[in-house]
Amino acid sequence: MPALRPALLAALLIAAAAAPVPAAVPAQQPAETAPEGFSTEIRETTYAVAGTTARALRRAMRETGPKGYWAYTRWRVRWSSDCEVRLTISYTFPELADRAAVPLPLRQNWDAMLVALKAHEQRHGDHGRQAAAEILAAGCKGAKAIIRRWSREDGRLDARTRHGRTEGVLLRD
């Protein structure tokens, strides 16, 4: 029976991977929903971008966005000697500095782009959830290799989707 426990916990974590990105930050997963030996912290921050044209907004995101990207997700998995696994996912998204100054059609375009951008970044967060679930299921053995594999998957996701462009992360004039 003990061999089933890590597999059950991993299944629960994988099922939780489909959860949407929360709007509030930081949020600690309630103890009653987290499997024993696992905790998740989700953080979301924003940075302001100004402009009244799509070109200006794209330039502002490129110049002021995290690491030159429009958005960024960083996940970190830590574990203890007794295999207590802790996952932290940090999302950074753009926000309009002055929504009222942006023409309505561009605001609508922005809102659609932001929905697609958040969905794309959620997929990166899901990789962290997958890594944490596998580490827990493995009893924390081979954790570094698991993290490297899922980190490489982040890169493959961005290559495959052109950093979300094929998923609708576009801001057109």
C-alpha positions as CSV (number, residue, x, y, z in Angstrom):
1,M,0.0,0.0,0.0
2,P,2.7,2.6,0.7
3,A,3.8,2.5,-3.0
4,L,0.3,3.8,-3.9
5,R,0.6,6.9,-1.7
6,P,3.1,8.8,-3.9
7,A,1.3,7.8,-7.1
8,L,-2.0,9.1,-5.7
9,L,-0.5,12.3,-4.6
10,A,1.1,12.8,-8.0
11,A,-2.2,12.2,-9.7
12,L,-3.9,14.8,-7.5
13,L,-1.2,17.3,-8.3
14,I,-1.4,16.6,-12.0
15,A,-5.2,17.1,-11.9
16,A,-4.6,20.4,-10.1
17,A,-2.4,21.5,-13.0
18,A,-5.4,22.5,-15.0
19,A,-6.4,25.1,-12.5
20,P,-6.6,28.7,-13.8
21,V,-4.0,31.3,-12.8
22,P,-5.4,33.1,-9.8
23,A,-6.0,36.8,-9.9
24,A,-4.9,37.5,-6.3
25,V,-1.3,37.3,-5.0
26,P,0.3,35.8,-3.1
27,A,-2.0,32.8,-2.5
28,Q,-1.0,29.9,-0.4
29,Q,-2.9,26.7,-1.3
30,P,-5.2,25.8,1.6
31,A,-3.9,22.9,3.7
32,E,-7.1,20.9,3.2
33,T,-6.6,20.8,-0.6
34,A,-2.9,20.2,-0.7
35,P,-1.7,16.6,-0.6
36,E,0.3,15.8,2.5
37,G,4.0,16.7,2.0
38,F,3.2,19.3,-0.7
39,S,2.6,23.1,-0.7
40,T,2.2,25.6,-3.5
41,E,2.6,29.3,-3.5
42,I,1.4,31.4,-6.4
43,R,2.6,34.9,-7.0
44,E,1.4,37.3,-9.7
45,T,3.0,40.7,-10.3
46,T,2.4,43.2,-13.1
47,Y,4.4,46.0,-14.7
48,A,2.9,49.0,-16.4
49,V,3.1,49.7,-20.1
50,A,2.0,53.0,-21.7
51,G,1.0,53.7,-25.3
52,T,-2.0,54.5,-27.5
53,T,-1.0,52.3,-30.4
54,A,-0.2,48.6,-30.7
55,R,3.3,49.4,-31.9
56,A,3.9,51.6,-28.8
57,L,2.6,49.0,-26.5
58,R,4.7,46.2,-28.1
59,R,7.8,48.4,-27.8
60,A,7.0,49.2,-24.1
61,M,6.6,45.5,-23.3
62,R,9.8,44.6,-25.1
63,E,11.7,47.3,-23.3
64,T,10.2,47.0,-19.8
65,G,9.0,43.4,-19.7
66,P,10.7,40.8,-17.6
67,K,13.9,39.6,-19.4
68,G,12.6,41.4,-22.6
69,Y,9.5,39.2,-22.8
70,W,5.9,40.4,-22.6
71,A,5.3,38.1,-19.6
72,Y,7.4,35.6,-17.7
73,T,6.7,32.6,-15.4
74,R,9.3,31.3,-13.0
75,W,8.7,28.1,-11.1
76,R,10.8,26.7,-8.4
77,V,10.6,23.3,-6.7
78,R,12.3,22.8,-3.3
79,W,12.2,19.6,-1.2
80,S,13.5,18.6,2.2
81,S,15.3,15.5,3.4
82,D,11.9,14.0,4.4
83,C,10.5,14.8,0.9
84,E,8.3,17.7,1.8
85,V,7.9,19.4,-1.6
86,R,7.3,23.1,-2.0
87,L,6.4,24.7,-5.3
88,T,6.5,28.5,-5.9
89,I,5.2,29.8,-9.2
90,S,5.7,33.5,-10.0
91,Y,3.9,35.1,-12.9
92,T,4.7,38.5,-14.3
93,F,2.2,40.2,-16.7
94,P,1.8,43.6,-18.3
95,E,-1.0,46.0,-17.5
96,L,-2.0,49.2,-19.2
97,A,-0.8,52.2,-17.3
98,D,-3.8,54.2,-18.5
99,R,-6.6,52.1,-20.0
100,A,-8.8,55.2,-20.6
101,A,-6.1,56.6,-22.9
102,V,-6.1,53.5,-25.2
103,P,-8.7,53.6,-28.0
104,L,-11.5,51.0,-27.5
105,P,-10.6,48.7,-30.4
106,L,-7.0,48.5,-29.2
107,R,-8.2,47.9,-25.6
108,Q,-10.3,45.0,-26.9
109,N,-7.3,43.6,-28.8
110,W,-5.2,44.1,-25.6
111,D,-7.7,42.2,-23.5
112,A,-7.8,39.3,-26.0
113,M,-4.0,39.2,-26.1
114,L,-3.8,39.2,-22.3
115,V,-6.2,36.2,-22.0
116,A,-4.0,34.3,-24.5
117,L,-0.8,35.4,-22.7
118,K,-2.1,34.3,-19.3
119,A,-3.1,30.9,-20.8
120,H,0.4,30.5,-22.3
121,E,2.1,31.4,-19.1
122,Q,-0.2,29.0,-17.2
123,R,1.2,26.2,-19.3
124,H,4.7,27.1,-18.0
125,G,3.3,27.0,-14.5
126,D,1.9,23.6,-15.3
127,H,5.4,22.4,-16.0
128,G,6.4,23.3,-12.5
129,R,3.4,21.5,-11.2
130,Q,4.3,18.4,-13.2
131,A,7.9,18.6,-12.0
132,A,6.7,18.8,-8.3
133,A,4.2,16.0,-8.8
134,E,6.9,13.7,-10.3
135,I,9.4,14.6,-7.5
136,L,6.8,13.8,-4.9
137,A,5.9,10.5,-6.6
138,A,9.6,9.5,-6.8
139,G,10.1,10.1,-3.1
140,C,12.4,13.0,-4.1
141,K,14.9,10.7,-5.8
142,G,16.2,12.2,-9.1
143,A,14.6,15.6,-8.4
144,K,17.3,17.6,-10.2
145,A,16.9,15.6,-13.3
146,I,13.1,16.0,-13.2
147,I,13.5,19.7,-12.9
148,R,16.0,19.9,-15.8
149,R,13.6,17.9,-18.0
150,W,10.6,20.1,-17.3
151,S,12.7,23.3,-17.6
152,R,13.7,22.0,-21.1
153,E,10.0,21.5,-21.8
154,D,9.5,25.2,-21.1
155,G,12.0,26.1,-23.8
156,R,10.3,23.6,-26.2
157,L,6.9,25.1,-25.5
158,D,8.2,28.6,-26.4
159,A,9.9,27.3,-29.5
160,R,6.8,25.4,-30.6
161,T,4.4,28.3,-30.0
162,R,6.8,31.1,-30.8
163,H,6.4,32.4,-27.3
164,G,2.6,32.1,-27.5
165,R,2.1,33.8,-30.9
166,T,0.6,30.6,-32.4
167,E,-1.8,30.6,-29.4
168,G,-3.1,34.2,-29.9
169,V,-0.5,36.2,-28.1
170,L,-0.6,38.9,-30.7
171,L,-1.2,42.7,-30.5
172,R,-2.1,44.1,-33.8
173,D,-2.6,47.7,-35.0
